[in-house]
Amino acid sequence: MSVALSRLWRPVPPRRPPTAADFFWQADRLRRAGHYTDAAQLVKRGLRLDPTSITGHLLAAYLHAARRTVEPARHEFQWVLVRDPSHPRALLGLARLALETGDLDGGRETLHRALRAFPDFPEARALLDALETPAPAAAPARLDRLRMPGGALGLLALGGDGTVLAASPDDVADVAGTLCRTVSLAAAALRRAGLGTLRRGVVDSGAASHFFRSDGGLILAVWLPRGTSNTQGLLEVNRLWAAAQHELTVTNDRAAAAVVPVPARRGP
Amino acid sequence: MSLLRMGLELDGSSRGRQVRDIVHGLRSVAGARGALLVAPDGFVIAAEAPPSVALDPLAALAATLGRDLEVGAARLGRGAFQTAVFSADDGALFLSTTRIGFVVLLAEPQANIATIRAALEEAVTLIDSGWAPSATAT
């Protein structure tokens, strides 16, 4: 009996203390389930055991980015890039943080760096494609007759290259870059999802909704109080769209009429 | 296996199942073509999308767009970003923010916007309550 029991009840082998790799492995599992805070604590413990682990610092960067803490994430991505200057994931992470803070040139440059090192890098390619800006129009028209609808909080019309054509109130022009980027990222996401060309959008935030329409050559957005129905908001943006198109046509016709025809030269 | 490891694995796997269930629920809404939950760093937490859709580039774009909308809304001072709908010729993309990332729903052109918005709101509530700081394991 005692022999049989001893066979069943083997002494438990001494437990191996967890290594840095164990902590990182567990942290990654938690990260994959959206459990960022606990994952970050495990990464910290892992980095105490192996402070120079690229995996650990990369995980720390991801977790900061996932918790929307930009500066610590940037610091960790940069730490990785000092040790491995062409690390694709660190480059992508850094590029995304640059975009988040409005540094478009920095973001593009970092994405180019990632693609030079790894030409077949779909995420970097997708982001770079989305950030391509059309060449500026030769003589951008102003939409001086476009009026903000009653009750609206703001109105912004942009050319396809981001040139401000109309802004009301004036300080709405400060978000022209953001609107332009939103439209190009959304257009790229729709294309990647196989849903075709972007036409309209509605963005809801705490106190306002903004409704926009775009055709690649013109982006028109109107901010309305939160609670405005989609139907009402889209009606407003469609009405403004028609007015803007009419004004652009009139302006272009006048510009064409103003060109003095050059008399044909006589032959010798 | 240490108790810590076992506990974390159990917790991690049940949470993983929970997010997969939420994404599956969204995918099952009438008019939905696919659904994803993407972390703010662009990592795909869970996805059910047509095989023709390359998930990683779409997730990178959706996370960048989501963060852009969050930061832009804060800059405008008109409250925190909540939900966006982008319509195209062949369908629409819905994007909602949650505590752990962005819920993305791809919809057919004929999908009922109100039904999808309601399903998204429910998913956001489930995620935000399930992943509230007090609900996380320590």
HADDOCK unambig.tbl for C-alpha pairs under 7 A between the chains (distance, minus, plus):
assign (segid A and resid 29 and name CA) (segid B and resid 12 and name CA) 6.50 0.50 0.50
assign (segid A and resid 30 and name CA) (segid B and resid 12 and name CA) 5.31 0.50 0.50
assign (segid A and resid 32 and name CA) (segid B and resid 45 and name CA) 5.62 0.50 0.50
assign (segid A and resid 33 and name CA) (segid B and resid 12 and name CA) 5.89 0.50 0.50
assign (segid A and resid 33 and name CA) (segid B and resid 15 and name CA) 5.70 0.50 0.50
assign (segid A and resid 33 and name CA) (segid B and resid 16 and name CA) 4.77 0.50 0.50
assign (segid A and resid 33 and name CA) (segid B and resid 45 and name CA) 6.46 0.50 0.50
assign (segid A and resid 34 and name CA) (segid B and resid 100 and name CA) 5.63 0.50 0.50
assign (segid A and resid 38 and name CA) (segid B and resid 138 and name CA) 6.54 0.50 0.50
assign (segid A and resid 62 and name CA) (segid B and resid 41 and name CA) 6.01 0.50 0.50
assign (segid A and resid 65 and name CA) (segid B and resid 40 and name CA) 6.37 0.50 0.50
assign (segid A and resid 65 and name CA) (segid B and resid 41 and name CA) 5.22 0.50 0.50
assign (segid A and resid 66 and name CA) (segid B and resid 39 and name CA) 5.84 0.50 0.50
assign (segid A and resid 66 and name CA) (segid B and resid 40 and name CA) 4.67 0.50 0.50
assign (segid A and resid 66 and name CA) (segid B and resid 41 and name CA) 5.04 0.50 0.50
assign (segid A and resid 68 and name CA) (segid B and resid 40 and name CA) 6.98 0.50 0.50
assign (segid A and resid 96 and name CA) (segid B and resid 64 and name CA) 6.59 0.50 0.50
assign (segid A and resid 100 and name CA) (segid B and resid 67 and name CA) 6.49 0.50 0.50
assign (segid A and resid 100 and name CA) (segid B and resid 68 and name CA) 5.83 0.50 0.50
assign (segid A and resid 122 and name CA) (segid B and resid 57 and name CA) 5.71 0.50 0.50
assign (segid A and resid 123 and name CA) (segid B and resid 56 and name CA) 6.19 0.50 0.50
assign (segid A and resid 123 and name CA) (segid B and resid 57 and name CA) 4.27 0.50 0.50
assign (segid A and resid 123 and name CA) (segid B and resid 60 and name CA) 5.85 0.50 0.50
assign (segid A and resid 126 and name CA) (segid B and resid 57 and name CA) 5.71 0.50 0.50
assign (segid A and resid 127 and name CA) (segid B and resid 61 and name CA) 6.25 0.50 0.50
assign (segid A and resid 178 and name CA) (segid B and resid 72 and name CA) 6.38 0.50 0.50
assign (segid A and resid 182 and name CA) (segid B and resid 65 and name CA) 6.26 0.50 0.50
assign (segid A and resid 182 and name CA) (segid B and resid 68 and name CA) 6.94 0.50 0.50
assign (segid A and resid 185 and name CA) (segid B and resid 61 and name CA) 6.34 0.50 0.50
assign (segid A and resid 185 and name CA) (segid B and resid 65 and name CA) 5.90 0.50 0.50
assign (segid A and resid 186 and name CA) (segid B and resid 65 and name CA) 6.84 0.50 0.50
assign (segid A and resid 186 and name CA) (segid B and resid 86 and name CA) 6.84 0.50 0.50
assign (segid A and resid 189 and name CA) (segid B and resid 58 and name CA) 5.81 0.50 0.50
assign (segid A and resid 189 and name CA) (segid B and resid 61 and name CA) 5.85 0.50 0.50
assign (segid A and resid 189 and name CA) (segid B and resid 62 and name CA) 6.60 0.50 0.50
assign (segid A and resid 190 and name CA) (segid B and resid 93 and name CA) 6.67 0.50 0.50
assign (segid A and resid 192 and name CA) (segid B and resid 53 and name CA) 6.82 0.50 0.50
assign (segid A and resid 192 and name CA) (segid B and resid 58 and name CA) 6.08 0.50 0.50
assign (segid A and resid 193 and name CA) (segid B and resid 53 and name CA) 5.61 0.50 0.50
assign (segid A and resid 193 and name CA) (segid B and resid 58 and name CA) 6.90 0.50 0.50
assign (segid A and resid 195 and name CA) (segid B and resid 88 and name CA) 6.12 0.50 0.50
assign (segid A and resid 195 and name CA) (segid B and resid 89 and name CA) 6.64 0.50 0.50
assign (segid A and resid 195 and name CA) (segid B and resid 90 and name CA) 4.59 0.50 0.50
assign (segid A and resid 195 and name CA) (segid B and resid 91 and name CA) 5.08 0.50 0.50
assign (segid A and resid 195 and name CA) (segid B and resid 92 and name CA) 6.74 0.50 0.50
assign (segid A and resid 196 and name CA) (segid B and resid 88 and name CA) 5.52 0.50 0.50
assign (segid A and resid 196 and name CA) (segid B and resid 89 and name CA) 5.26 0.50 0.50
assign (segid A and resid 196 and name CA) (segid B and resid 90 and name CA) 5.35 0.50 0.50
assign (segid A and resid 197 and name CA) (segid B and resid 88 and name CA) 5.03 0.50 0.50
assign (segid A and resid 197 and name CA) (segid B and resid 89 and name CA) 5.72 0.50 0.50
assign (segid A and resid 198 and name CA) (segid B and resid 86 and name CA) 6.89 0.50 0.50
assign (segid A and resid 198 and name CA) (segid B and resid 87 and name CA) 5.91 0.50 0.50
assign (segid A and resid 198 and name CA) (segid B and resid 88 and name CA) 4.29 0.50 0.50
assign (segid A and resid 198 and name CA) (segid B and resid 89 and name CA) 7.00 0.50 0.50
assign (segid A and resid 199 and name CA) (segid B and resid 87 and name CA) 5.78 0.50 0.50
assign (segid A and resid 199 and name CA) (segid B and resid 88 and name CA) 5.18 0.50 0.50
assign (segid A and resid 200 and name CA) (segid B and resid 86 and name CA) 5.85 0.50 0.50
assign (segid A and resid 200 and name CA) (segid B and resid 87 and name CA) 5.19 0.50 0.50
assign (segid A and resid 200 and name CA) (segid B and resid 88 and name CA) 7.00 0.50 0.50
assign (segid A and resid 201 and name CA) (segid B and resid 85 and name CA) 5.45 0.50 0.50
assign (segid A and resid 201 and name CA) (segid B and resid 86 and name CA) 4.28 0.50 0.50
assign (segid A and resid 201 and name CA) (segid B and resid 87 and name CA) 6.02 0.50 0.50
assign (segid A and resid 202 and name CA) (segid B and resid 84 and name CA) 5.46 0.50 0.50
assign (segid A and resid 202 and name CA) (segid B and resid 85 and name CA) 5.23 0.50 0.50
assign (segid A and resid 202 and name CA) (segid B and resid 86 and name CA) 6.60 0.50 0.50
assign (segid A and resid 203 and name CA) (segid B and resid 83 and name CA) 6.01 0.50 0.50
assign (segid A and resid 203 and name CA) (segid B and resid 84 and name CA) 4.19 0.50 0.50
assign (segid A and resid 203 and name CA) (segid B and resid 85 and name CA) 6.54 0.50 0.50
assign (segid A and resid 204 and name CA) (segid B and resid 81 and name CA) 6.22 0.50 0.50
assign (segid A and resid 204 and name CA) (segid B and resid 82 and name CA) 5.65 0.50 0.50
assign (segid A and resid 204 and name CA) (segid B and resid 83 and name CA) 5.26 0.50 0.50
assign (segid A and resid 204 and name CA) (segid B and resid 84 and name CA) 6.00 0.50 0.50
assign (segid A and resid 205 and name CA) (segid B and resid 73 and name CA) 6.72 0.50 0.50
assign (segid A and resid 205 and name CA) (segid B and resid 78 and name CA) 6.66 0.50 0.50
assign (segid A and resid 205 and name CA) (segid B and resid 79 and name CA) 5.48 0.50 0.50
assign (segid A and resid 205 and name CA) (segid B and resid 80 and name CA) 5.17 0.50 0.50
assign (segid A and resid 205 and name CA) (segid B and resid 81 and name CA) 4.11 0.50 0.50
assign (segid A and resid 205 and name CA) (segid B and resid 82 and name CA) 5.14 0.50 0.50
assign (segid A and resid 206 and name CA) (segid B and resid 78 and name CA) 6.16 0.50 0.50
assign (segid A and resid 206 and name CA) (segid B and resid 79 and name CA) 3.95 0.50 0.50
assign (segid A and resid 206 and name CA) (segid B and resid 80 and name CA) 5.19 0.50 0.50
assign (segid A and resid 206 and name CA) (segid B and resid 81 and name CA) 6.55 0.50 0.50
assign (segid A and resid 207 and name CA) (segid B and resid 78 and name CA) 5.16 0.50 0.50
assign (segid A and resid 207 and name CA) (segid B and resid 79 and name CA) 5.40 0.50 0.50
assign (segid A and resid 208 and name CA) (segid B and resid 78 and name CA) 6.05 0.50 0.50
